Amino acid sequence: MSHATAIDSFRTTDFYFASTLLALATPLDEVEWRGKRATFLFTLSRQEAHDLSKQYANGTLKVSPRDLFAAISELRRFLDDHRHD
């Protein structure tokens, strides 16, 4: 019997964590707006979301500085282009 990994939408309002997930090539599904605040929705299994969140909070998540810088720039441009004022 095979066990499929449950894929869920993971949400965060943390811009830098969202940028980190992008730098790790995590698919960004959607950005939801509530006023001027953005919520980022990613496709992640619950376990993967838990593991990455824990590593991020502990400062042990490894990501290429170049990829992180590029992801931060990309996400800032996206937000500037799609901001709801």
ABEGO torsion letter per residue (X at the ends): XBBBBBBBBBBBABAAAAAAAAAAGBBBABBBBBEABBBBBBBBBAAAAAAAAAAAAAGABBBBAAAAAAAAAAAAAAAAAABBX
